[in-house]
Protein backbone atom coordinates (compact mmCIF):
# COMPACT_ATOMS: atom_id res chain seq x y z
CA UNK A 1 0.00 0.00 0.00
CA UNK A 2 1.45 3.37 -0.98
CA UNK A 3 1.94 6.40 1.26
CA UNK A 4 -1.17 8.27 0.12
CA UNK A 5 -3.42 5.23 0.53
CA UNK A 6 -2.24 4.78 4.12
CA UNK A 7 -2.67 8.48 4.82
CA UNK A 8 -6.20 8.30 3.41
CA UNK A 9 -7.11 5.36 5.68
CA UNK A 10 -5.94 7.27 8.76
CA UNK A 11 -7.35 10.66 7.74
CA UNK A 12 -10.67 10.33 9.55
CA UNK A 13 -9.33 8.52 12.63
CA UNK A 14 -9.73 10.85 15.60
CA UNK A 15 -9.16 8.37 18.43
CA UNK A 16 -6.68 5.50 18.60
CA UNK A 17 -7.55 2.67 20.99
CA UNK A 18 -4.18 1.33 22.11
CA UNK A 19 -3.35 -2.06 23.52
CA UNK A 20 -0.68 -1.78 26.20
CA UNK A 21 1.89 -4.56 26.67
CA UNK A 22 3.51 -5.42 23.33
CA UNK A 23 2.10 -2.30 21.71
CA UNK A 24 3.02 0.73 23.83
CA UNK A 25 5.51 -0.92 26.15
CA UNK A 26 7.12 -4.29 26.83
CA UNK A 27 7.07 -5.16 30.52
CA UNK A 28 8.34 -2.02 32.23
CA UNK A 29 10.11 -0.59 29.18
CA UNK A 30 8.61 1.83 26.67
CA UNK A 31 8.78 0.73 23.06
CA UNK A 32 10.92 3.20 21.16
CA UNK A 33 8.87 6.09 19.80
CA UNK A 34 5.69 5.47 21.82
CA UNK A 35 5.71 8.90 23.48
CA UNK A 36 6.51 10.50 20.11
CA UNK A 37 3.37 8.86 18.74
CA UNK A 38 1.24 10.48 21.45
CA UNK A 39 2.82 13.85 20.70
CA UNK A 40 1.98 13.41 17.01
CA UNK A 41 -1.63 12.68 17.90
CA UNK A 42 -1.89 15.88 19.90
CA UNK A 43 -0.19 17.89 17.17
CA UNK A 44 -2.67 16.65 14.57
CA UNK A 45 -5.80 17.10 16.69
CA UNK A 46 -6.25 13.42 17.56
CA UNK A 47 -6.36 11.53 20.84
CA UNK A 48 -5.92 8.02 22.27
CA UNK A 49 -7.24 5.72 24.98
CA UNK A 50 -5.57 2.64 26.37
CA UNK A 51 -7.64 -0.53 26.18
CA UNK A 52 -6.75 -3.70 28.07
CA UNK A 53 -8.34 -7.10 28.62
CA UNK A 54 -6.38 -7.74 31.82
CA UNK A 55 -8.92 -7.74 34.67
CA UNK A 56 -6.45 -8.79 37.38
CA UNK A 57 -5.53 -5.14 37.94
CA UNK A 58 -7.51 -1.96 38.42
CA UNK A 59 -7.29 0.98 36.06
CA UNK A 60 -5.48 2.96 38.76
CA UNK A 61 -2.54 0.53 38.62
CA UNK A 62 -2.21 1.11 34.89
CA UNK A 63 -2.51 4.87 35.33
CA UNK A 64 0.34 4.82 37.84
CA UNK A 65 2.48 2.79 35.45
CA UNK A 66 1.78 5.18 32.58
CA UNK A 67 2.60 8.14 34.81
CA UNK A 68 5.97 6.59 35.68
CA UNK A 69 6.59 6.23 31.95
CA UNK A 70 5.93 9.98 31.57
CA UNK A 71 2.73 9.53 29.60
CA UNK A 72 0.82 12.85 29.69
CA UNK A 73 -2.19 12.88 32.02
CA UNK A 74 -4.66 13.32 29.16
CA UNK A 75 -3.73 9.83 27.89
CA UNK A 76 -4.03 7.97 31.21
CA UNK A 77 -7.73 7.12 30.87
CA UNK A 78 -7.47 3.32 30.78
CA UNK A 79 -10.47 1.27 29.65
CA UNK A 80 -10.50 -2.30 30.99
CA UNK A 81 -12.62 -5.38 30.40
CA UNK A 82 -13.64 -5.01 34.06
CA UNK A 83 -15.20 -1.62 33.29
CA UNK A 84 -17.11 -3.13 30.38
CA UNK A 85 -18.36 -5.96 32.60
CA UNK A 86 -19.46 -3.52 35.31
CA UNK A 87 -21.57 -1.44 32.94
CA UNK A 88 -23.07 -4.53 31.31
CA UNK A 89 -24.08 -5.89 34.73
CA UNK A 90 -25.53 -2.55 35.84
CA UNK A 91 -27.74 -2.52 32.75
CA UNK A 92 -28.66 -6.22 32.77
CA UNK A 93 -28.89 -7.05 36.49
CA UNK A 94 -29.66 -3.76 38.25
CA UNK A 95 -29.69 -4.11 42.00
CA UNK A 96 -28.62 -7.76 41.87
CA UNK A 97 -25.76 -9.31 43.84
CA UNK A 98 -23.11 -11.39 42.08
CA UNK A 99 -20.40 -13.91 42.84
CA UNK A 100 -16.98 -12.63 41.76
CA UNK A 101 -14.08 -14.80 40.72
CA UNK A 102 -11.49 -12.04 40.84
CA UNK A 103 -8.78 -10.29 42.82
CA UNK A 104 -9.55 -8.00 45.75
CA UNK A 105 -8.23 -5.07 43.70
CA UNK A 106 -10.84 -5.68 41.01
CA UNK A 107 -13.55 -6.26 43.62
CA UNK A 108 -12.85 -2.87 45.20
CA UNK A 109 -12.90 -1.13 41.82
CA UNK A 110 -16.19 -2.74 40.75
CA UNK A 111 -17.84 -2.04 44.11
CA UNK A 112 -16.74 1.56 43.66
CA UNK A 113 -18.66 1.53 40.36
CA UNK A 114 -21.80 0.36 42.18
CA UNK A 115 -21.70 -3.44 41.90
CA UNK A 116 -22.64 -5.69 44.83
CA UNK A 117 -21.03 -9.07 45.53
CA UNK A 118 -22.02 -11.89 47.87
CA UNK A 119 -19.67 -14.86 48.03
CA UNK A 120 -22.33 -17.53 48.54
CA UNK A 121 -24.80 -19.68 46.62
CA UNK A 122 -27.48 -16.97 46.81
CA UNK A 123 -25.70 -14.90 44.13
CA UNK A 124 -27.84 -13.79 41.19
CA UNK A 125 -25.04 -14.15 38.64
CA UNK A 126 -21.38 -15.18 38.32
CA UNK A 127 -18.67 -12.80 37.08
CA UNK A 128 -15.38 -14.46 36.18
CA UNK A 129 -12.25 -12.35 35.80
CA UNK A 130 -8.51 -13.05 35.65
CA UNK A 131 -8.11 -14.17 39.27
CA UNK A 132 -4.47 -14.59 40.31
CA UNK A 133 -5.60 -15.46 43.87
CA UNK A 134 -7.94 -18.25 42.81
CA UNK A 135 -8.09 -21.33 45.08
CA UNK A 136 -9.81 -24.67 44.68
CA UNK A 137 -12.69 -23.84 47.04
CA UNK A 138 -13.63 -20.76 45.06
CA UNK A 139 -13.38 -22.64 41.76
CA UNK A 140 -15.75 -25.28 43.12
CA UNK A 141 -18.21 -22.58 44.19
CA UNK A 142 -18.07 -20.97 40.76
CA UNK A 143 -18.76 -24.33 39.10
CA UNK A 144 -21.64 -24.99 41.49
CA UNK A 145 -23.28 -21.69 40.54
CA UNK A 146 -22.71 -22.21 36.84
CA UNK A 147 -24.10 -25.74 37.12
CA UNK A 148 -27.19 -24.30 38.86
CA UNK A 149 -27.83 -22.21 35.74
CA UNK A 150 -26.88 -18.79 37.11
CA UNK A 151 -26.06 -16.18 34.44
CA UNK A 152 -22.34 -16.56 33.70
CA UNK A 153 -20.33 -13.51 32.59
CA UNK A 154 -16.62 -13.33 31.75
CA UNK A 155 -14.47 -10.23 31.47
CA UNK A 156 -12.36 -11.49 28.53
CA UNK A 157 -11.38 -14.67 26.66
CA UNK A 158 -7.54 -14.76 26.77
CA UNK A 159 -6.06 -18.19 27.51
CA UNK A 160 -2.65 -16.86 28.55
CA UNK A 161 -1.27 -13.64 29.97
CA UNK A 162 2.23 -12.59 28.86
CA UNK A 163 4.87 -12.00 31.53
CA UNK A 164 8.55 -11.17 31.41
CA UNK A 165 9.25 -14.89 31.88
CA UNK A 166 6.77 -16.24 29.32
CA UNK A 167 3.07 -16.87 29.98
CA UNK A 168 0.73 -17.65 32.88
CA UNK A 169 -2.79 -19.11 32.57
CA UNK A 170 -5.37 -16.39 32.01
CA UNK A 171 -9.15 -16.51 32.40
CA UNK A 172 -9.67 -18.47 29.17
CA UNK A 173 -7.85 -21.43 30.71
CA UNK A 174 -10.00 -21.13 33.83
CA UNK A 175 -13.14 -20.98 31.69
CA UNK A 176 -12.03 -24.17 29.93
CA UNK A 177 -11.91 -25.87 33.34
CA UNK A 178 -15.38 -24.55 34.17
CA UNK A 179 -16.72 -25.86 30.87
CA UNK A 180 -15.15 -29.28 31.42
CA UNK A 181 -16.83 -29.49 34.83
CA UNK A 182 -20.21 -27.92 34.05
CA UNK A 183 -20.73 -28.26 30.30
CA UNK A 184 -21.39 -24.50 30.02
CA UNK A 185 -19.57 -21.70 28.28
CA UNK A 186 -19.89 -18.12 29.43
CA UNK A 187 -23.18 -16.51 28.42
CA UNK A 188 -21.44 -13.19 27.73
CA UNK A 189 -17.78 -12.22 27.24
CA UNK A 190 -17.05 -8.49 27.36
CA UNK A 191 -13.36 -8.01 26.49
CA UNK A 192 -11.56 -7.89 23.15
CA UNK A 193 -12.56 -9.03 20.54
CA UNK A 194 -16.18 -8.90 21.77
CA UNK A 195 -18.64 -6.04 21.46
CA UNK A 196 -18.86 -5.14 25.14
CA UNK A 197 -15.51 -3.39 25.33
CA UNK A 198 -16.24 -1.58 22.05
CA UNK A 199 -19.46 -0.21 23.55
CA UNK A 200 -17.47 0.85 26.62
CA UNK A 201 -15.00 2.72 24.42
CA UNK A 202 -17.80 4.41 22.47
CA UNK A 203 -19.43 5.54 25.70
CA UNK A 204 -16.19 6.75 27.27
CA UNK A 205 -14.82 8.63 24.25
CA UNK A 206 -17.89 9.93 22.45
CA UNK A 207 -16.44 8.97 19.08
CA UNK A 208 -18.12 6.74 16.49
CA UNK A 209 -16.60 3.50 15.21
CA UNK A 210 -15.59 5.09 11.89
CA UNK A 211 -13.58 7.70 13.81
CA UNK A 212 -11.58 5.05 15.68
CA UNK A 213 -8.66 2.74 15.09
CA UNK A 214 -7.78 -0.25 17.26
CA UNK A 215 -4.03 -0.83 17.50
CA UNK A 216 -2.40 -3.90 19.01
CA UNK A 217 0.08 -6.73 18.68
CA UNK A 218 -2.44 -9.61 18.72
CA UNK A 219 -4.49 -10.55 15.69
CA UNK A 220 -7.19 -12.55 17.46
CA UNK A 221 -8.00 -9.94 20.12
CA UNK A 222 -6.75 -6.45 19.20
CA UNK A 223 -7.05 -6.50 15.41
CA UNK A 224 -10.21 -8.63 15.49
CA UNK A 225 -11.83 -6.03 17.74
CA UNK A 226 -11.35 -3.52 14.96
CA UNK A 227 -12.22 -5.51 11.85
CA UNK A 228 -15.24 -7.22 13.47
CA UNK A 229 -16.87 -3.98 14.68
CA UNK A 230 -16.36 -1.41 11.93
CA UNK A 231 -13.16 0.04 13.39
CA UNK A 232 -9.85 0.37 11.53
CA UNK A 233 -7.77 -2.58 12.74
CA UNK A 234 -4.04 -1.93 12.92
CA UNK A 235 -1.37 -4.52 13.76
CA UNK A 236 2.00 -3.55 15.20
CA UNK A 237 4.82 -6.10 15.03
CA UNK A 238 6.38 -5.00 18.34
CA UNK A 239 4.82 -7.79 20.39
CA UNK A 240 3.27 -11.19 19.75
CA UNK A 241 2.20 -11.41 16.11
CA UNK A 242 4.53 -11.81 13.14
CA UNK A 243 4.02 -11.52 9.40
CA UNK A 244 3.91 -15.31 9.27
CA UNK A 245 0.92 -15.15 11.64
CA UNK A 246 -0.78 -12.64 9.35
CA UNK A 247 -0.35 -14.99 6.40
CA UNK A 248 -2.15 -17.85 8.16
CA UNK A 249 -4.73 -15.87 10.17
CA UNK A 250 -8.36 -15.41 9.17
CA UNK A 251 -8.16 -11.96 10.77
CA UNK A 252 -6.58 -9.54 8.32
CA UNK A 253 -5.47 -6.11 9.58
CA UNK A 254 -6.33 -3.03 7.58
CA UNK A 255 -2.81 -1.71 8.19
CA UNK A 256 0.47 -3.13 9.54
CA UNK A 257 3.37 -1.20 11.09
CA UNK A 258 6.50 -2.32 12.90
CA UNK A 259 5.68 -0.07 15.85
CA UNK A 260 3.41 2.82 16.81
CA UNK A 261 5.81 5.57 15.83
CA UNK A 262 5.97 4.27 12.26
CA UNK A 263 2.49 5.74 11.80
CA UNK A 264 3.66 9.29 12.50
CA UNK A 265 4.54 10.22 8.88
CA UNK A 266 0.99 9.33 7.81
CA UNK A 267 -0.77 11.52 10.39
CA UNK A 268 0.29 14.97 9.19
C-alpha positions in Angstrom: 0.0 0.0 0.0 1.5 3.4 -1.0 1.9 6.4 1.3 -1.2 8.3 0.1 -3.4 5.2 0.5 -2.2 4.8 4.1 -2.7 8.5 4.8 -6.2 8.3 3.4 -7.1 5.4 5.7 -5.9 7.3 8.8 -7.3 10.7 7.7 -10.7 10.3 9.6 -9.3 8.5 12.6 -9.7 10.8 15.6 -9.2 8.4 18.4 -6.7 5.5 18.6 -7.6 2.7 21.0 -4.2 1.3 22.1 -3.4 -2.1 23.5 -0.7 -1.8 26.2 1.9 -4.6 26.7 3.5 -5.4 23.3 2.1 -2.3 21.7 3.0 0.7 23.8 5.5 -0.9 26.2 7.1 -4.3 26.8 7.1 -5.2 30.5 8.3 -2.0 32.2 10.1 -0.6 29.2 8.6 1.8 26.7 8.8 0.7 23.1 10.9 3.2 21.2 8.9 6.1 19.8 5.7 5.5 21.8 5.7 8.9 23.5 6.5 10.5 20.1 3.4 8.9 18.7 1.2 10.5 21.4 2.8 13.9 20.7 2.0 13.4 17.0 -1.6 12.7 17.9 -1.9 15.9 19.9 -0.2 17.9 17.2 -2.7 16.7 14.6 -5.8 17.1 16.7 -6.2 13.4 17.6 -6.4 11.5 20.8 -5.9 8.0 22.3 -7.2 5.7 25.0 -5.6 2.6 26.4 -7.6 -0.5 26.2 -6.7 -3.7 28.1 -8.3 -7.1 28.6 -6.4 -7.7 31.8 -8.9 -7.7 34.7 -6.5 -8.8 37.4 -5.5 -5.1 37.9 -7.5 -2.0 38.4 -7.3 1.0 36.1 -5.5 3.0 38.8 -2.5 0.5 38.6 -2.2 1.1 34.9 -2.5 4.9 35.3 0.3 4.8 37.8 2.5 2.8 35.4 1.8 5.2 32.6 2.6 8.1 34.8 6.0 6.6 35.7 6.6 6.2 32.0 5.9 10.0 31.6 2.7 9.5 29.6 0.8 12.8 29.7 -2.2 12.9 32.0 -4.7 13.3 29.2 -3.7 9.8 27.9 -4.0 8.0 31.2 -7.7 7.1 30.9 -7.5 3.3 30.8 -10.5 1.3 29.7 -10.5 -2.3 31.0 -12.6 -5.4 30.4 -13.6 -5.0 34.1 -15.2 -1.6 33.3 -17.1 -3.1 30.4 -18.4 -6.0 32.6 -19.5 -3.5 35.3 -21.6 -1.4 32.9 -23.1 -4.5 31.3 -24.1 -5.9 34.7 -25.5 -2.6 35.8 -27.7 -2.5 32.8 -28.7 -6.2 32.8 -28.9 -7.1 36.5 -29.7 -3.8 38.2 -29.7 -4.1 42.0 -28.6 -7.8 41.9 -25.8 -9.3 43.8 -23.1 -11.4 42.1 -20.4 -13.9 42.8 -17.0 -12.6 41.8 -14.1 -14.8 40.7 -11.5 -12.0 40.8 -8.8 -10.3 42.8 -9.5 -8.0 45.7 -8.2 -5.1 43.7 -10.8 -5.7 41.0 -13.6 -6.3 43.6 -12.8 -2.9 45.2 -12.9 -1.1 41.8 -16.2 -2.7 40.8 -17.8 -2.0 44.1 -16.7 1.6 43.7 -18.7 1.5 40.4 -21.8 0.4 42.2 -21.7 -3.4 41.9 -22.6 -5.7 44.8 -21.0 -9.1 45.5 -22.0 -11.9 47.9 -19.7 -14.9 48.0 -22.3 -17.5 48.5 -24.8 -19.7 46.6 -27.5 -17.0 46.8 -25.7 -14.9 44.1 -27.8 -13.8 41.2 -25.0 -14.2 38.6 -21.4 -15.2 38.3 -18.7 -12.8 37.1 -15.4 -14.5 36.2 -12.2 -12.4 35.8 -8.5 -13.1 35.7 -8.1 -14.2 39.3 -4.5 -14.6 40.3 -5.6 -15.5 43.9 -7.9 -18.3 42.8 -8.1 -21.3 45.1 -9.8 -24.7 44.7 -12.7 -23.8 47.0 -13.6 -20.8 45.1 -13.4 -22.6 41.8 -15.7 -25.3 43.1 -18.2 -22.6 44.2 -18.1 -21.0 40.8 -18.8 -24.3 39.1 -21.6 -25.0 41.5 -23.3 -21.7 40.5 -22.7 -22.2 36.8 -24.1 -25.7 37.1 -27.2 -24.3 38.9 -27.8 -22.2 35.7 -26.9 -18.8 37.1 -26.1 -16.2 34.4 -22.3 -16.6 33.7 -20.3 -13.5 32.6 -16.6 -13.3 31.7 -14.5 -10.2 31.5 -12.4 -11.5 28.5 -11.4 -14.7 26.7 -7.5 -14.8 26.8 -6.1 -18.2 27.5 -2.6 -16.9 28.6 -1.3 -13.6 30.0 2.2 -12.6 28.9 4.9 -12.0 31.5 8.5 -11.2 31.4 9.2 -14.9 31.9 6.8 -16.2 29.3 3.1 -16.9 30.0 0.7 -17.6 32.9 -2.8 -19.1 32.6 -5.4 -16.4 32.0 -9.1 -16.5 32.4 -9.7 -18.5 29.2 -7.8 -21.4 30.7 -10.0 -21.1 33.8 -13.1 -21.0 31.7 -12.0 -24.2 29.9 -11.9 -25.9 33.3 -15.4 -24.5 34.2 -16.7 -25.9 30.9 -15.1 -29.3 31.4 -16.8 -29.5 34.8 -20.2 -27.9 34.1 -20.7 -28.3 30.3 -21.4 -24.5 30.0 -19.6 -21.7 28.3 -19.9 -18.1 29.4 -23.2 -16.5 28.4 -21.4 -13.2 27.7 -17.8 -12.2 27.2 -17.1 -8.5 27.4 -13.4 -8.0 26.5 -11.6 -7.9 23.2 -12.6 -9.0 20.5 -16.2 -8.9 21.8 -18.6 -6.0 21.5 -18.9 -5.1 25.1 -15.5 -3.4 25.3 -16.2 -1.6 22.0 -19.5 -0.2 23.6 -17.5 0.8 26.6 -15.0 2.7 24.4 -17.8 4.4 22.5 -19.4 5.5 25.7 -16.2 6.7 27.3 -14.8 8.6 24.3 -17.9 9.9 22.5 -16.4 9.0 19.1 -18.1 6.7 16.5 -16.6 3.5 15.2 -15.6 5.1 11.9 -13.6 7.7 13.8 -11.6 5.1 15.7 -8.7 2.7 15.1 -7.8 -0.3 17.3 -4.0 -0.8 17.5 -2.4 -3.9 19.0 0.1 -6.7 18.7 -2.4 -9.6 18.7 -4.5 -10.5 15.7 -7.2 -12.5 17.5 -8.0 -9.9 20.1 -6.8 -6.5 19.2 -7.0 -6.5 15.4 -10.2 -8.6 15.5 -11.8 -6.0 17.7 -11.3 -3.5 15.0 -12.2 -5.5 11.9 -15.2 -7.2 13.5 -16.9 -4.0 14.7 -16.4 -1.4 11.9 -13.2 0.0 13.4 -9.9 0.4 11.5 -7.8 -2.6 12.7 -4.0 -1.9 12.9 -1.4 -4.5 13.8 2.0 -3.6 15.2 4.8 -6.1 15.0 6.4 -5.0 18.3 4.8 -7.8 20.4 3.3 -11.2 19.7 2.2 -11.4 16.1 4.5 -11.8 13.1 4.0 -11.5 9.4 3.9 -15.3 9.3 0.9 -15.2 11.6 -0.8 -12.6 9.4 -0.4 -15.0 6.4 -2.2 -17.8 8.2 -4.7 -15.9 10.2 -8.4 -15.4 9.2 -8.2 -12.0 10.8 -6.6 -9.5 8.3 -5.5 -6.1 9.6 -6.3 -3.0 7.6 -2.8 -1.7 8.2 0.5 -3.1 9.5 3.4 -1.2 11.1 6.5 -2.3 12.9 5.7 -0.1 15.8 3.4 2.8 16.8 5.8 5.6 15.8 6.0 4.3 12.3 2.5 5.7 11.8 3.7 9.3 12.5 4.5 10.2 8.9 1.0 9.3 7.8 -0.8 11.5 10.4 0.3 15.0 9.2 
